[in-house]
Amino acid sequence: MAEATDDRLRLLIERIERLEEEKKGTADDIRDVYAEGKAHGYDTKIMRQLIKLRKMKPDERSEQDMLLETYKAALGMG
């Protein structure tokens, strides 16, 4: 039984290692796309903000926008 458990553990570790390598490759690809955007004159900080906003649900985004406007008004910024 220990041998089967050892084999299962080894297979799990190898799967995780493959996935980690894929994740690294994906992160490299994402970095390349941001670099391409920058080369075309786009602001990568704004691009990252847009990605973050697009991941949000519309009601979450509206709530965040409302809070931001409230805080800016409290600080005399808008």
mmCIF file of the N, C-alpha and C atoms, coordinates in Angstrom:
data_MODEL
# 
_entry.id   MODEL 
# 
loop_
_atom_site.group_PDB 
_atom_site.id 
_atom_site.type_symbol 
_atom_site.label_atom_id 
_atom_site.label_alt_id 
_atom_site.label_comp_id 
_atom_site.label_asym_id 
_atom_site.label_entity_id 
_atom_site.label_seq_id 
_atom_site.pdbx_PDB_ins_code 
_atom_site.Cartn_x 
_atom_site.Cartn_y 
_atom_site.Cartn_z 
_atom_site.occupancy 
_atom_site.B_iso_or_equiv 
_atom_site.pdbx_formal_charge 
_atom_site.auth_seq_id 
_atom_site.auth_comp_id 
_atom_site.auth_asym_id 
_atom_site.auth_atom_id 
_atom_site.pdbx_PDB_model_num 
ATOM 1   N N  . MET A 1 1  ? 0.828   -1.205 0.000   1.00 0.00 ? 1  MET A N  1 
ATOM 2   C CA . MET A 1 1  ? 0.000   0.000  0.000   1.00 0.00 ? 1  MET A CA 1 
ATOM 3   C C  . MET A 1 1  ? 0.866   1.259  0.000   1.00 0.00 ? 1  MET A C  1 
ATOM 4   N N  . ALA A 1 2  ? 1.981   1.220  0.690   1.00 0.00 ? 2  ALA A N  1 
ATOM 5   C CA . ALA A 1 2  ? 2.851   2.396  0.764   1.00 0.00 ? 2  ALA A CA 1 
ATOM 6   C C  . ALA A 1 2  ? 3.391   2.752  -0.615  1.00 0.00 ? 2  ALA A C  1 
ATOM 7   N N  . GLU A 1 3  ? 3.679   1.715  -1.414  1.00 0.00 ? 3  GLU A N  1 
ATOM 8   C CA . GLU A 1 3  ? 4.210   1.984  -2.753  1.00 0.00 ? 3  GLU A CA 1 
ATOM 9   C C  . GLU A 1 3  ? 3.177   2.703  -3.622  1.00 0.00 ? 3  GLU A C  1 
ATOM 10  N N  . ALA A 1 4  ? 1.906   2.283  -3.519  1.00 0.00 ? 4  ALA A N  1 
ATOM 11  C CA . ALA A 1 4  ? 0.845   2.945  -4.280  1.00 0.00 ? 4  ALA A CA 1 
ATOM 12  C C  . ALA A 1 4  ? 0.690   4.383  -3.823  1.00 0.00 ? 4  ALA A C  1 
ATOM 13  N N  . THR A 1 5  ? 0.782   4.598  -2.526  1.00 0.00 ? 5  THR A N  1 
ATOM 14  C CA . THR A 1 5  ? 0.686   5.948  -1.985  1.00 0.00 ? 5  THR A CA 1 
ATOM 15  C C  . THR A 1 5  ? 1.859   6.799  -2.458  1.00 0.00 ? 5  THR A C  1 
ATOM 16  N N  . ASP A 1 6  ? 3.049   6.209  -2.466  1.00 0.00 ? 6  ASP A N  1 
ATOM 17  C CA . ASP A 1 6  ? 4.236   6.925  -2.940  1.00 0.00 ? 6  ASP A CA 1 
ATOM 18  C C  . ASP A 1 6  ? 4.093   7.284  -4.419  1.00 0.00 ? 6  ASP A C  1 
ATOM 19  N N  . ASP A 1 7  ? 3.566   6.367  -5.220  1.00 0.00 ? 7  ASP A N  1 
ATOM 20  C CA . ASP A 1 7  ? 3.360   6.641  -6.648  1.00 0.00 ? 7  ASP A CA 1 
ATOM 21  C C  . ASP A 1 7  ? 2.340   7.755  -6.845  1.00 0.00 ? 7  ASP A C  1 
ATOM 22  N N  . ARG A 1 8  ? 1.271   7.712  -6.066  1.00 0.00 ? 8  ARG A N  1 
ATOM 23  C CA . ARG A 1 8  ? 0.240   8.745  -6.170  1.00 0.00 ? 8  ARG A CA 1 
ATOM 24  C C  . ARG A 1 8  ? 0.820   10.107 -5.815  1.00 0.00 ? 8  ARG A C  1 
ATOM 25  N N  . LEU A 1 9  ? 1.594   10.159 -4.746  1.00 0.00 ? 9  LEU A N  1 
ATOM 26  C CA . LEU A 1 9  ? 2.221   11.410 -4.331  1.00 0.00 ? 9  LEU A CA 1 
ATOM 27  C C  . LEU A 1 9  ? 3.156   11.930 -5.426  1.00 0.00 ? 9  LEU A C  1 
ATOM 28  N N  . ARG A 1 10 ? 3.958   11.028 -5.982  1.00 0.00 ? 10 ARG A N  1 
ATOM 29  C CA . ARG A 1 10 ? 4.890   11.431 -7.043  1.00 0.00 ? 10 ARG A CA 1 
ATOM 30  C C  . ARG A 1 10 ? 4.127   12.003 -8.238  1.00 0.00 ? 10 ARG A C  1 
ATOM 31  N N  . LEU A 1 11 ? 3.029   11.335 -8.625  1.00 0.00 ? 11 LEU A N  1 
ATOM 32  C CA . LEU A 1 11 ? 2.227   11.815 -9.751  1.00 0.00 ? 11 LEU A CA 1 
ATOM 33  C C  . LEU A 1 11 ? 1.610   13.186 -9.456  1.00 0.00 ? 11 LEU A C  1 
ATOM 34  N N  . LEU A 1 12 ? 1.137   13.360 -8.241  1.00 0.00 ? 12 LEU A N  1 
ATOM 35  C CA . LEU A 1 12 ? 0.567   14.664 -7.871  1.00 0.00 ? 12 LEU A CA 1 
ATOM 36  C C  . LEU A 1 12 ? 1.625   15.764 -7.929  1.00 0.00 ? 12 LEU A C  1 
ATOM 37  N N  . ILE A 1 13 ? 2.797   15.475 -7.392  1.00 0.00 ? 13 ILE A N  1 
ATOM 38  C CA . ILE A 1 13 ? 3.890   16.460 -7.399  1.00 0.00 ? 13 ILE A CA 1 
ATOM 39  C C  . ILE A 1 13 ? 4.289   16.788 -8.830  1.00 0.00 ? 13 ILE A C  1 
ATOM 40  N N  . GLU A 1 14 ? 4.378   15.770 -9.683  1.00 0.00 ? 14 GLU A N  1 
ATOM 41  C CA . GLU A 1 14 ? 4.746   16.013 -11.080 1.00 0.00 ? 14 GLU A CA 1 
ATOM 42  C C  . GLU A 1 14 ? 3.691   16.842 -11.797 1.00 0.00 ? 14 GLU A C  1 
ATOM 43  N N  . ARG A 1 15 ? 2.405   16.608 -11.502 1.00 0.00 ? 15 ARG A N  1 
ATOM 44  C CA . ARG A 1 15 ? 1.345   17.426 -12.101 1.00 0.00 ? 15 ARG A CA 1 
ATOM 45  C C  . ARG A 1 15 ? 1.464   18.873 -11.660 1.00 0.00 ? 15 ARG A C  1 
ATOM 46  N N  . ILE A 1 16 ? 1.710   19.065 -10.368 1.00 0.00 ? 16 ILE A N  1 
ATOM 47  C CA . ILE A 1 16 ? 1.868   20.435 -9.855  1.00 0.00 ? 16 ILE A CA 1 
ATOM 48  C C  . ILE A 1 16 ? 3.054   21.110 -10.525 1.00 0.00 ? 16 ILE A C  1 
ATOM 49  N N  . GLU A 1 17 ? 4.148   20.389 -10.668 1.00 0.00 ? 17 GLU A N  1 
ATOM 50  C CA . GLU A 1 17 ? 5.327   20.971 -11.325 1.00 0.00 ? 17 GLU A CA 1 
ATOM 51  C C  . GLU A 1 17 ? 5.028   21.371 -12.762 1.00 0.00 ? 17 GLU A C  1 
ATOM 52  N N  . ARG A 1 18 ? 4.289   20.529 -13.497 1.00 0.00 ? 18 ARG A N  1 
ATOM 53  C CA . ARG A 1 18 ? 3.918   20.879 -14.875 1.00 0.00 ? 18 ARG A CA 1 
ATOM 54  C C  . ARG A 1 18 ? 3.027   22.114 -14.908 1.00 0.00 ? 18 ARG A C  1 
ATOM 55  N N  . LEU A 1 19 ? 2.066   22.147 -13.990 1.00 0.00 ? 19 LEU A N  1 
ATOM 56  C CA . LEU A 1 19 ? 1.161   23.302 -13.943 1.00 0.00 ? 19 LEU A CA 1 
ATOM 57  C C  . LEU A 1 19 ? 1.906   24.583 -13.576 1.00 0.00 ? 19 LEU A C  1 
ATOM 58  N N  . GLU A 1 20 ? 2.844   24.475 -12.649 1.00 0.00 ? 20 GLU A N  1 
ATOM 59  C CA . GLU A 1 20 ? 3.661   25.642 -12.284 1.00 0.00 ? 20 GLU A CA 1 
ATOM 60  C C  . GLU A 1 20 ? 4.458   26.140 -13.489 1.00 0.00 ? 20 GLU A C  1 
ATOM 61  N N  . GLU A 1 21 ? 4.974   25.220 -14.279 1.00 0.00 ? 21 GLU A N  1 
ATOM 62  C CA . GLU A 1 21 ? 5.734   25.597 -15.470 1.00 0.00 ? 21 GLU A CA 1 
ATOM 63  C C  . GLU A 1 21 ? 4.812   26.276 -16.494 1.00 0.00 ? 21 GLU A C  1 
ATOM 64  N N  . GLU A 1 22 ? 3.602   25.732 -16.650 1.00 0.00 ? 22 GLU A N  1 
ATOM 65  C CA . GLU A 1 22 ? 2.623   26.356 -17.552 1.00 0.00 ? 22 GLU A CA 1 
ATOM 66  C C  . GLU A 1 22 ? 2.255   27.747 -17.058 1.00 0.00 ? 22 GLU A C  1 
ATOM 67  N N  . LYS A 1 23 ? 2.092   27.871 -15.737 1.00 0.00 ? 23 LYS A N  1 
ATOM 68  C CA . LYS A 1 23 ? 1.748   29.168 -15.151 1.00 0.00 ? 23 LYS A CA 1 
ATOM 69  C C  . LYS A 1 23 ? 2.848   30.184 -15.431 1.00 0.00 ? 23 LYS A C  1 
ATOM 70  N N  . LYS A 1 24 ? 4.101   29.752 -15.293 1.00 0.00 ? 24 LYS A N  1 
ATOM 71  C CA . LYS A 1 24 ? 5.230   30.640 -15.591 1.00 0.00 ? 24 LYS A CA 1 
ATOM 72  C C  . LYS A 1 24 ? 5.197   31.063 -17.053 1.00 0.00 ? 24 LYS A C  1 
ATOM 73  N N  . GLY A 1 25 ? 4.916   30.103 -17.941 1.00 0.00 ? 25 GLY A N  1 
ATOM 74  C CA . GLY A 1 25 ? 4.828   30.419 -19.364 1.00 0.00 ? 25 GLY A CA 1 
ATOM 75  C C  . GLY A 1 25 ? 3.719   31.407 -19.655 1.00 0.00 ? 25 GLY A C  1 
ATOM 76  N N  . THR A 1 26 ? 2.581   31.233 -18.998 1.00 0.00 ? 26 THR A N  1 
ATOM 77  C CA . THR A 1 26 ? 1.456   32.146 -19.176 1.00 0.00 ? 26 THR A CA 1 
ATOM 78  C C  . THR A 1 26 ? 1.812   33.540 -18.655 1.00 0.00 ? 26 THR A C  1 
ATOM 79  N N  . ALA A 1 27 ? 2.464   33.600 -17.501 1.00 0.00 ? 27 ALA A N  1 
ATOM 80  C CA . ALA A 1 27 ? 2.877   34.894 -16.949 1.00 0.00 ? 27 ALA A CA 1 
ATOM 81  C C  . ALA A 1 27 ? 3.842   35.595 -17.903 1.00 0.00 ? 27 ALA A C  1 
ATOM 82  N N  . ASP A 1 28 ? 4.749   34.835 -18.500 1.00 0.00 ? 28 ASP A N  1 
ATOM 83  C CA . ASP A 1 28 ? 5.680   35.418 -19.481 1.00 0.00 ? 28 ASP A CA 1 
ATOM 84  C C  . ASP A 1 28 ? 4.913   35.958 -20.688 1.00 0.00 ? 28 ASP A C  1 
ATOM 85  N N  . ASP A 1 29 ? 3.916   35.204 -21.150 1.00 0.00 ? 29 ASP A N  1 
ATOM 86  C CA . ASP A 1 29 ? 3.110   35.644 -22.293 1.00 0.00 ? 29 ASP A CA 1 
ATOM 87  C C  . ASP A 1 29 ? 2.362   36.934 -21.966 1.00 0.00 ? 29 ASP A C  1 
ATOM 88  N N  . ILE A 1 30 ? 1.798   37.008 -20.763 1.00 0.00 ? 30 ILE A N  1 
ATOM 89  C CA . ILE A 1 30 ? 1.068   38.208 -20.344 1.00 0.00 ? 30 ILE A CA 1 
ATOM 90  C C  . ILE A 1 30 ? 2.015   39.408 -20.301 1.00 0.00 ? 30 ILE A C  1 
ATOM 91  N N  . ARG A 1 31 ? 3.199   39.203 -19.755 1.00 0.00 ? 31 ARG A N  1 
ATOM 92  C CA . ARG A 1 31 ? 4.186   40.286 -19.695 1.00 0.00 ? 31 ARG A CA 1 
ATOM 93  C C  . ARG A 1 31 ? 4.533   40.761 -21.105 1.00 0.00 ? 31 ARG A C  1 
ATOM 94  N N  . ASP A 1 32 ? 4.650   39.818 -22.039 1.00 0.00 ? 32 ASP A N  1 
ATOM 95  C CA . ASP A 1 32 ? 4.948   40.178 -23.429 1.00 0.00 ? 32 ASP A CA 1 
ATOM 96  C C  . ASP A 1 32 ? 3.828   41.013 -24.050 1.00 0.00 ? 32 ASP A C  1 
ATOM 97  N N  . VAL A 1 33 ? 2.581   40.676 -23.733 1.00 0.00 ? 33 VAL A N  1 
ATOM 98  C CA . VAL A 1 33 ? 1.453   41.434 -24.284 1.00 0.00 ? 33 VAL A CA 1 
ATOM 99  C C  . VAL A 1 33 ? 1.449   42.851 -23.709 1.00 0.00 ? 33 VAL A C  1 
ATOM 100 N N  . TYR A 1 34 ? 1.725   42.996 -22.415 1.00 0.00 ? 34 TYR A N  1 
ATOM 101 C CA . TYR A 1 34 ? 1.815   44.339 -21.835 1.00 0.00 ? 34 TYR A CA 1 
ATOM 102 C C  . TYR A 1 34 ? 2.956   45.130 -22.494 1.00 0.00 ? 34 TYR A C  1 
ATOM 103 N N  . ALA A 1 35 ? 4.080   44.468 -22.745 1.00 0.00 ? 35 ALA A N  1 
ATOM 104 C CA . ALA A 1 35 ? 5.207   45.142 -23.410 1.00 0.00 ? 35 ALA A CA 1 
ATOM 105 C C  . ALA A 1 35 ? 4.813   45.579 -24.816 1.00 0.00 ? 35 ALA A C  1 
ATOM 106 N N  . GLU A 1 36 ? 4.040   44.757 -25.500 1.00 0.00 ? 36 GLU A N  1 
ATOM 107 C CA . GLU A 1 36 ? 3.557   45.122 -26.827 1.00 0.00 ? 36 GLU A CA 1 
ATOM 108 C C  . GLU A 1 36 ? 2.639   46.340 -26.749 1.00 0.00 ? 36 GLU A C  1 
ATOM 109 N N  . GLY A 1 37 ? 1.761   46.354 -25.752 1.00 0.00 ? 37 GLY A N  1 
ATOM 110 C CA . GLY A 1 37 ? 0.886   47.506 -25.562 1.00 0.00 ? 37 GLY A CA 1 
ATOM 111 C C  . GLY A 1 37 ? 1.694   48.768 -25.300 1.00 0.00 ? 37 GLY A C  1 
ATOM 112 N N  . LYS A 1 38 ? 2.715   48.645 -24.458 1.00 0.00 ? 38 LYS A N  1 
ATOM 113 C CA . LYS A 1 38 ? 3.572   49.790 -24.152 1.00 0.00 ? 38 LYS A CA 1 
ATOM 114 C C  . LYS A 1 38 ? 4.291   50.272 -25.406 1.00 0.00 ? 38 LYS A C  1 
ATOM 115 N N  . ALA A 1 39 ? 4.741   49.334 -26.226 1.00 0.00 ? 39 ALA A N  1 
ATOM 116 C CA . ALA A 1 39 ? 5.434   49.698 -27.466 1.00 0.00 ? 39 ALA A CA 1 
ATOM 117 C C  . ALA A 1 39 ? 4.515   50.457 -28.417 1.00 0.00 ? 39 ALA A C  1 
ATOM 118 N N  . HIS A 1 40 ? 3.213   50.230 -28.307 1.00 0.00 ? 40 HIS A N  1 
ATOM 119 C CA . HIS A 1 40 ? 2.235   50.931 -29.139 1.00 0.00 ? 40 HIS A CA 1 
ATOM 120 C C  . HIS A 1 40 ? 1.736   52.220 -28.477 1.00 0.00 ? 40 HIS A C  1 
ATOM 121 N N  . GLY A 1 41 ? 2.346   52.572 -27.331 1.00 0.00 ? 41 GLY A N  1 
ATOM 122 C CA . GLY A 1 41 ? 2.024   53.836 -26.689 1.00 0.00 ? 41 GLY A CA 1 
ATOM 123 C C  . GLY A 1 41 ? 0.952   53.770 -25.617 1.00 0.00 ? 41 GLY A C  1 
ATOM 124 N N  . TYR A 1 42 ? 0.510   52.576 -25.250 1.00 0.00 ? 42 TYR A N  1 
ATOM 125 C CA . TYR A 1 42 ? -0.510  52.463 -24.201 1.00 0.00 ? 42 TYR A CA 1 
ATOM 126 C C  . TYR A 1 42 ? 0.149   52.446 -22.829 1.00 0.00 ? 42 TYR A C  1 
ATOM 127 N N  . ASP A 1 43 ? -0.546  52.999 -21.851 1.00 0.00 ? 43 ASP A N  1 
ATOM 128 C CA . ASP A 1 43 ? -0.083  53.025 -20.464 1.00 0.00 ? 43 ASP A CA 1 
ATOM 129 C C  . ASP A 1 43 ? -0.427  51.681 -19.827 1.00 0.00 ? 43 ASP A C  1 
ATOM 130 N N  . THR A 1 44 ? 0.590   50.924 -19.429 1.00 0.00 ? 44 THR A N  1 
ATOM 131 C CA . THR A 1 44 ? 0.350   49.583 -18.913 1.00 0.00 ? 44 THR A CA 1 
ATOM 132 C C  . THR A 1 44 ? -0.350  49.594 -17.551 1.00 0.00 ? 44 THR A C  1 
ATOM 133 N N  . LYS A 1 45 ? -0.152  50.647 -16.759 1.00 0.00 ? 45 LYS A N  1 
ATOM 134 C CA . LYS A 1 45 ? -0.875  50.737 -15.478 1.00 0.00 ? 45 LYS A CA 1 
ATOM 135 C C  . LYS A 1 45 ? -2.375  50.849 -15.733 1.00 0.00 ? 45 LYS A C  1 
ATOM 136 N N  . ILE A 1 46 ? -2.742  51.633 -16.721 1.00 0.00 ? 46 ILE A N  1 
ATOM 137 C CA . ILE A 1 46 ? -4.156  51.794 -17.066 1.00 0.00 ? 46 ILE A CA 1 
ATOM 138 C C  . ILE A 1 46 ? -4.694  50.488 -17.646 1.00 0.00 ? 46 ILE A C  1 
ATOM 139 N N  . MET A 1 47 ? -3.897  49.817 -18.464 1.00 0.00 ? 47 MET A N  1 
ATOM 140 C CA . MET A 1 47 ? -4.329  48.531 -19.004 1.00 0.00 ? 47 MET A CA 1 
ATOM 141 C C  . MET A 1 47 ? -4.619  47.540 -17.872 1.00 0.00 ? 47 MET A C  1 
ATOM 142 N N  . ARG A 1 48 ? -3.744  47.519 -16.860 1.00 0.00 ? 48 ARG A N  1 
ATOM 143 C CA . ARG A 1 48 ? -3.946  46.617 -15.717 1.00 0.00 ? 48 ARG A CA 1 
ATOM 144 C C  . ARG A 1 48 ? -5.217  46.989 -14.949 1.00 0.00 ? 48 ARG A C  1 
ATOM 145 N N  . GLN A 1 49 ? -5.472  48.287 -14.804 1.00 0.00 ? 49 GLN A N  1 
ATOM 146 C CA . GLN A 1 49 ? -6.700  48.733 -14.131 1.00 0.00 ? 49 GLN A CA 1 
ATOM 147 C C  . GLN A 1 49 ? -7.931  48.283 -14.916 1.00 0.00 ? 49 GLN A C  1 
ATOM 148 N N  . LEU A 1 50 ? -7.863  48.394 -16.243 1.00 0.00 ? 50 LEU A N  1 
ATOM 149 C CA . LEU A 1 50 ? -8.985  47.969 -17.073 1.00 0.00 ? 50 LEU A CA 1 
ATOM 150 C C  . LEU A 1 50 ? -9.254  46.474 -16.927 1.00 0.00 ? 50 LEU A C  1 
ATOM 151 N N  . ILE A 1 51 ? -8.192  45.683 -16.884 1.00 0.00 ? 51 ILE A N  1 
ATOM 152 C CA . ILE A 1 51 ? -8.353  44.234 -16.694 1.00 0.00 ? 51 ILE A CA 1 
ATOM 153 C C  . ILE A 1 51 ? -9.040  43.964 -15.354 1.00 0.00 ? 51 ILE A C  1 
ATOM 154 N N  . LYS A 1 52 ? -8.585  44.659 -14.316 1.00 0.00 ? 52 LYS A N  1 
ATOM 155 C CA . LYS A 1 52 ? -9.177  44.495 -12.983 1.00 0.00 ? 52 LYS A CA 1 
ATOM 156 C C  . LYS A 1 52 ? -10.660 44.875 -12.997 1.00 0.00 ? 52 LYS A C  1 
ATOM 157 N N  . LEU A 1 53 ? -10.983 45.998 -13.638 1.00 0.00 ? 53 LEU A N  1 
ATOM 158 C CA . LEU A 1 53 ? -12.374 46.449 -13.698 1.00 0.00 ? 53 LEU A CA 1 
ATOM 159 C C  . LEU A 1 53 ? -13.250 45.483 -14.494 1.00 0.00 ? 53 LEU A C  1 
ATOM 160 N N  . ARG A 1 54 ? -12.721 44.943 -15.573 1.00 0.00 ? 54 ARG A N  1 
ATOM 161 C CA . ARG A 1 54 ? -13.509 44.031 -16.405 1.00 0.00 ? 54 ARG A CA 1 
ATOM 162 C C  . ARG A 1 54 ? -13.796 42.714 -15.687 1.00 0.00 ? 54 ARG A C  1 
ATOM 163 N N  . LYS A 1 55 ? -12.965 42.349 -14.709 1.00 0.00 ? 55 LYS A N  1 
ATOM 164 C CA . LYS A 1 55 ? -13.193 41.138 -13.933 1.00 0.00 ? 55 LYS A CA 1 
ATOM 165 C C  . LYS A 1 55 ? -14.330 41.317 -12.926 1.00 0.00 ? 55 LYS A C  1 
ATOM 166 N N  . MET A 1 56 ? -14.605 42.569 -12.565 1.00 0.00 ? 56 MET A N  1 
ATOM 167 C CA . MET A 1 56 ? -15.625 42.860 -11.554 1.00 0.00 ? 56 MET A CA 1 
ATOM 168 C C  . MET A 1 56 ? -17.032 42.732 -12.129 1.00 0.00 ? 56 MET A C  1 
ATOM 169 N N  . LYS A 1 57 ? -17.944 42.405 -11.238 1.00 0.00 ? 57 LYS A N  1 
ATOM 170 C CA . LYS A 1 57 ? -19.356 42.432 -11.613 1.00 0.00 ? 57 LYS A CA 1 
ATOM 171 C C  . LYS A 1 57 ? -19.777 43.894 -11.708 1.00 0.00 ? 57 LYS A C  1 
ATOM 172 N N  . PRO A 1 58 ? -20.748 44.205 -12.574 1.00 0.00 ? 58 PRO A N  1 
ATOM 173 C CA . PRO A 1 58 ? -21.162 45.605 -12.752 1.00 0.00 ? 58 PRO A CA 1 
ATOM 174 C C  . PRO A 1 58 ? -21.569 46.300 -11.447 1.00 0.00 ? 58 PRO A C  1 
ATOM 175 N N  . ASP A 1 59 ? -22.275 45.607 -10.559 1.00 0.00 ? 59 ASP A N  1 
ATOM 176 C CA . ASP A 1 59 ? -22.688 46.245 -9.307  1.00 0.00 ? 59 ASP A CA 1 
ATOM 177 C C  . ASP A 1 59 ? -21.493 46.511 -8.397  1.00 0.00 ? 59 ASP A C  1 
ATOM 178 N N  . GLU A 1 60 ? -20.493 45.628 -8.407  1.00 0.00 ? 60 GLU A N  1 
ATOM 179 C CA . GLU A 1 60 ? -19.280 45.873 -7.620  1.00 0.00 ? 60 GLU A CA 1 
ATOM 180 C C  . GLU A 1 60 ? -18.531 47.076 -8.162  1.00 0.00 ? 60 GLU A C  1 
ATOM 181 N N  . ARG A 1 61 ? -18.466 47.169 -9.484  1.00 0.00 ? 61 ARG A N  1 
ATOM 182 C CA . ARG A 1 61 ? -17.769 48.293 -10.122 1.00 0.00 ? 61 ARG A CA 1 
ATOM 183 C C  . ARG A 1 61 ? -18.475 49.604 -9.809  1.00 0.00 ? 61 ARG A C  1 
ATOM 184 N N  . SER A 1 62 ? -19.806 49.613 -9.855  1.00 0.00 ? 62 SER A N  1 
ATOM 185 C CA . SER A 1 62 ? -20.576 50.823 -9.537  1.00 0.00 ? 62 SER A CA 1 
ATOM 186 C C  . SER A 1 62 ? -20.358 51.245 -8.091  1.00 0.00 ? 62 SER A C  1 
ATOM 187 N N  . GLU A 1 63 ? -20.346 50.257 -7.191  1.00 0.00 ? 63 GLU A N  1 
ATOM 188 C CA . GLU A 1 63 ? -20.128 50.565 -5.780  1.00 0.00 ? 63 GLU A CA 1 
ATOM 189 C C  . GLU A 1 63 ? -18.740 51.154 -5.565  1.00 0.00 ? 63 GLU A C  1 
ATOM 190 N N  . GLN A 1 64 ? -17.743 50.582 -6.217  1.00 0.00 ? 64 GLN A N  1 
ATOM 191 C CA . GLN A 1 64 ? -16.384 51.100 -6.090  1.00 0.00 ? 64 GLN A CA 1 
ATOM 192 C C  . GLN A 1 64 ? -16.280 52.516 -6.649  1.00 0.00 ? 64 GLN A C  1 
ATOM 193 N N  . ASP A 1 65 ? -16.907 52.752 -7.799  1.00 0.00 ? 65 ASP A N  1 
ATOM 194 C CA . ASP A 1 65 ? -16.901 54.091 -8.395  1.00 0.00 ? 65 ASP A CA 1 
ATOM 195 C C  . ASP A 1 65 ? -17.552 55.105 -7.457  1.00 0.00 ? 65 ASP A C  1 
ATOM 196 N N  . MET A 1 66 ? -18.677 54.708 -6.851  1.00 0.00 ? 66 MET A N  1 
ATOM 197 C CA . MET A 1 66 ? -19.393 55.607 -5.937  1.00 0.00 ? 66 MET A CA 1 
ATOM 198 C C  . MET A 1 66 ? -18.526 55.922 -4.709  1.00 0.00 ? 66 MET A C  1 
ATOM 199 N N  . LEU A 1 67 ? -17.885 54.905 -4.148  1.00 0.00 ? 67 LEU A N  1 
ATOM 200 C CA . LEU A 1 67 ? -17.019 55.132 -2.989  1.00 0.00 ? 67 LEU A CA 1 
ATOM 201 C C  . LEU A 1 67 ? -15.836 56.023 -3.350  1.00 0.00 ? 67 LEU A C  1 
ATOM 202 N N  . LEU A 1 68 ? -15.257 55.786 -4.517  1.00 0.00 ? 68 LEU A N  1 
ATOM 203 C CA . LEU A 1 68 ? -14.128 56.604 -4.953  1.00 0.00 ? 68 LEU A CA 1 
ATOM 204 C C  . LEU A 1 68 ? -14.543 58.067 -5.073  1.00 0.00 ? 68 LEU A C  1 
ATOM 205 N N  . GLU A 1 69 ? -15.699 58.316 -5.678  1.00 0.00 ? 69 GLU A N  1 
ATOM 206 C CA . GLU A 1 69 ? -16.188 59.693 -5.812  1.00 0.00 ? 69 GLU A CA 1 
ATOM 207 C C  . GLU A 1 69 ? -16.468 60.312 -4.442  1.00 0.00 ? 69 GLU A C  1 
ATOM 208 N N  . THR A 1 70 ? -17.027 59.532 -3.519  1.00 0.00 ? 70 THR A N  1 
ATOM 209 C CA . THR A 1 70 ? -17.306 60.020 -2.160  1.00 0.00 ? 70 THR A CA 1 
ATOM 210 C C  . THR A 1 70 ? -16.011 60.402 -1.459  1.00 0.00 ? 70 THR A C  1 
ATOM 211 N N  . TYR A 1 71 ? -15.006 59.554 -1.550  1.00 0.00 ? 71 TYR A N  1 
ATOM 212 C CA . TYR A 1 71 ? -13.717 59.826 -0.897  1.00 0.00 ? 71 TYR A CA 1 
ATOM 213 C C  . TYR A 1 71 ? -13.019 61.022 -1.548  1.00 0.00 ? 71 TYR A C  1 
ATOM 214 N N  . LYS A 1 72 ? -13.081 61.107 -2.861  1.00 0.00 ? 72 LYS A N  1 
ATOM 215 C CA . LYS A 1 72 ? -12.471 62.249 -3.549  1.00 0.00 ? 72 LYS A CA 1 
ATOM 216 C C  . LYS A 1 72 ? -13.153 63.554 -3.131  1.00 0.00 ? 72 LYS A C  1 
ATOM 217 N N  . ALA A 1 73 ? -14.468 63.535 -3.023  1.00 0.00 ? 73 ALA A N  1 
ATOM 218 C CA . ALA A 1 73 ? -15.192 64.740 -2.589  1.00 0.00 ? 73 ALA A CA 1 
ATOM 219 C C  . ALA A 1 73 ? -14.801 65.117 -1.174  1.00 0.00 ? 73 ALA A C  1 
ATOM 220 N N  . ALA A 1 74 ? -14.650 64.120 -0.300  1.00 0.00 ? 74 ALA A N  1 
ATOM 221 C CA . ALA A 1 74 ? -14.264 64.389 1.091   1.00 0.00 ? 74 ALA A CA 1 
ATOM 222 C C  . ALA A 1 74 ? -12.879 65.015 1.166   1.00 0.00 ? 74 ALA A C  1 
ATOM 223 N N  . LEU A 1 75 ? -12.041 64.725 0.202   1.00 0.00 ? 75 LEU A N  1 
ATOM 224 C CA . LEU A 1 75 ? -10.687 65.285 0.177   1.00 0.00 ? 75 LEU A CA 1 
ATOM 225 C C  . LEU A 1 75 ? -10.581 66.537 -0.689  1.00 0.00 ? 75 LEU A C  1 
ATOM 226 N N  . GLY A 1 76 ? -11.717 66.995 -1.201  1.00 0.00 ? 76 GLY A N  1 
ATOM 227 C CA . GLY A 1 76 ? -11.727 68.192 -2.037  1.00 0.00 ? 76 GLY A CA 1 
ATOM 228 C C  . GLY A 1 76 ? -11.065 67.966 -3.390  1.00 0.00 ? 76 GLY A C  1 
ATOM 229 N N  . MET A 1 77 ? -11.165 66.762 -3.910  1.00 0.00 ? 77 MET A N  1 
ATOM 230 C CA . MET A 1 77 ? -10.515 66.447 -5.169  1.00 0.00 ? 77 MET A CA 1 
ATOM 231 C C  . MET A 1 77 ? -11.469 66.402 -6.345  1.00 0.00 ? 77 MET A C  1 
ATOM 232 N N  . GLY A 1 78 ? -12.745 66.677 -6.120  1.00 0.00 ? 78 GLY A N  1 
ATOM 233 C CA . GLY A 1 78 ? -13.608 66.556 -7.275  1.00 0.00 ? 78 GLY A CA 1 
ATOM 234 C C  . GLY A 1 78 ? -14.971 67.044 -7.095  1.00 0.00 ? 78 GLY A C  1 
# 
